[in-house]
Amino acid sequence: MLRRATARPGPLLVADLFAGAGVYDFAAAEARKTGEAEAGIGRLLAAAGPLPELVAPLVERVRALDPGGRLYPGSPELARAMLRPCDRLVLVERHPREHAALVARYAGHSGVEARCEDGYRLLARTLPQAGRGAVVLVDPAYELEGEETRTVEALGRAVARQPAAVYLLWYPVLERAQSEAFLGELATCGLGGALRVELGALPDGAACCLTASGMAVLNAPRGLERWLARELPALAALLGVRGPRLVARLTGRPAARRRQPLARSLSGAPR
Ligand SMILES: C[S@@+](CC[C@H](N)C(=O)[O-])C[C@H]1O[C@@H](n2cnc3c(N)ncnc32)[C@H](O)[C@@H]1O
């Protein structure tokens, strides 16, 4: 998305509303516990042939950040590396420790601003100048009661206020019915017409943790659907995953009510 957006003339605003720390350490105990890096980025780094266009920039950035392969770029670092001097990156993180890491990392980077705030509130009320040429990443953990409802409501308000921005919303699949219900809520909130793209490490219901990850793209640029549909099978083959892979219009219908947060705890589950 960012490659496409930065290929167009004119300044771009990227708002990363659940930014995290910016960079992660594969050697940290938390990362080692799950082994997810080996099954994901590890396979991409070890791939012999050319990589799918979908992930080539990511792998390039991982190599550039740390040729030793210990550090991994989060969404702020990936965005920062792709933006041009005329662009602006707003990083929002509510946790003081993560926010402090962002401040330390990006101090002195012009065009990058780290805010310690509530991403939902900013999304619903005062998203900075998100008119044409804006990409908004919404990447909550969905661990708290009511987070899905907050997400749908805040997105609804954001789209009403800034209809031209592109919104990227990450969602997990732990229980298929619950994820479909969430997507149904998105679609019935006037946010239909969006794309969804999903890749599953495991078939639905194969484990009691995260089996697949998806992204809903509101205001998807023309051609994205076809491009993703072309790219996804090659990525799935490279990763050797066995779960669902799909690129489709977001045409959710109101489904059975969700009884618990989408993710509860993602620890031990690859994203
Ligand atoms: C899934 S992580 C984000 C990962 C990041 N996008 C990346 O790719 O590296 C979610 C982050 O959102 C933060 N967070 C949770 N609730 C928040 C809120 N209401 N507003 C802003 N940040 C929040 C958490 O502290 C956590 O760092």
The ligand as an ORCA input file, in Angstrom:
! r2SCAN-3c Opt
* xyz 0 1
  C      -0.584     -5.320     18.001
  S       0.407     -4.103     18.714
  C       0.877     -3.080     17.369
  C       1.998     -3.576     16.527
  C       2.469     -2.605     15.495
  N       1.394     -2.095     14.655
  C       3.539     -3.257     14.630
  O       3.262     -3.717     13.532
  O       4.669     -3.301     15.092
  C      -0.793     -3.107     19.497
  C      -0.214     -1.902     20.225
  O      -1.284     -1.019     20.541
  C      -1.068     -0.470     21.827
  N      -2.401     -0.053     22.309
  C      -3.337     -0.788     22.933
  N      -4.452     -0.060     23.110
  C      -4.223      1.154     22.570
  C      -5.001      2.334     22.408
  N      -6.266      2.400     22.854
  N      -4.450      3.391     21.765
  C      -3.180      3.348     21.296
  N      -2.383      2.252     21.425
  C      -2.909      1.172     22.052
  C      -0.420     -1.570     22.616
  O       0.341     -1.032     23.697
  C       0.459     -2.241     21.547
  O       1.756     -1.692     21.541
*
